[in-house]
Each structure stands twice: as C-alpha cells, then as structure tokens.
Amino acid sequence: MTTIQLSHAQHAILAYAIEHTGGKIEWFPDNIKGGARTKVLEGLFNKALVTRDSTDWFVAAEGYDALGRARPTPAAIHPDPEVEAAVSAAEANWAQEKQDAAKRLLKLGVEGKPRTRENSKQATVIQMLQRPEGATISQICAATGWQAHTVRGTFAGAFKKKLGLNLASEKPEGSERIYRIV
C-alpha cells in the first residue's frame, strides 16, 4: 500500500470501481455531483491513480496500489496466425523495397557519400579564405549557396568564436571587401 493520502470520496470511488465495475469509474457518492465530480477525477488523475480512455475513466495500476489491491492481470495475448503472417509478409516486402531502392541509387550514381569535415561547406570557406587572394562574400555565397548574412554570421560565430581564427579584410578601391585568414 502506498502513502498517497486519499479523501473519503476518492477512496470510495476507487474502491467501488475496483469491486463492481472492473476498474471503470461509473459511480460517485450522492453528495458528489456536477463540477465536484470533475474536481475529484482531476485530483485522482493528478495523483496518477486514474487514467482516461477517450471519454471513460479507469483506475490506474497505482490506484490499485493505493488501496492495497492486486493489480489486474492483462489478458493473455494469443497471436492471430493470419495477422502474424501478414506482418511478416509486410516486413519482408519493406526490406525488399529498401534493397531495391538502394540498388536504384547505386545505378544512378547517387551513392551516399558521408559528409566529413573535409567536404563540408565550412571547410570550403576556410580553404577559400586561406588562399593568398582571399575571398569575397559573393564568391563564398556562390561556392556554398549561403546567403550573405549567413556568411557573415559564420565569420563571427564559427570562425572567430568557435575556431579562434583571425580574419582580416581589406577593401580595394572600386571592388568588394576581401577576407583572409591571417
């Protein structure tokens, strides 16, 4: 038995449901009507003593424990051979479809190459910035497909703060600003 404190009404409701309705809460004391029933059920629910199944309330396993009663044992499950056969066939079909899809991708040359640090967009940008001529934001945008604000954000966040890279820039007369790693 647990140490959960129950009111007289909560105890009576749980006991009646366990003894008379197989755990379904259908009965309330005569003095519990209307909104009071809702409050009592909310109190039981907040203590995890009842559960709700769409519109009906049932005593939860913890509700049985609170009253010191044995929890109901679930009915034995007897697998339906037809359902089991259908599930096995569906699983085999899914596995075959997955293999076929992988084969089609290999034929198309779309073989998945895992992304590594060496072939990431960030690595591409770092290589561009390490070139002697450096890189402009528009060049980086063209190489990565990023927006200009993303490039600037990457400079500030990933390169300066996370990686500790020192970026320098210069703006030649009549052209775009050029960035380099120094």
Helices and strands as residue ranges (DSSP letters): H 8-20, H 35-46, E 50-53, E 56-59, H 61-66, H 81-108, G 117-119, H 121-130, E 135-136, H 137-144, H 148-154, I 155-162, E 167-170, E 178-181
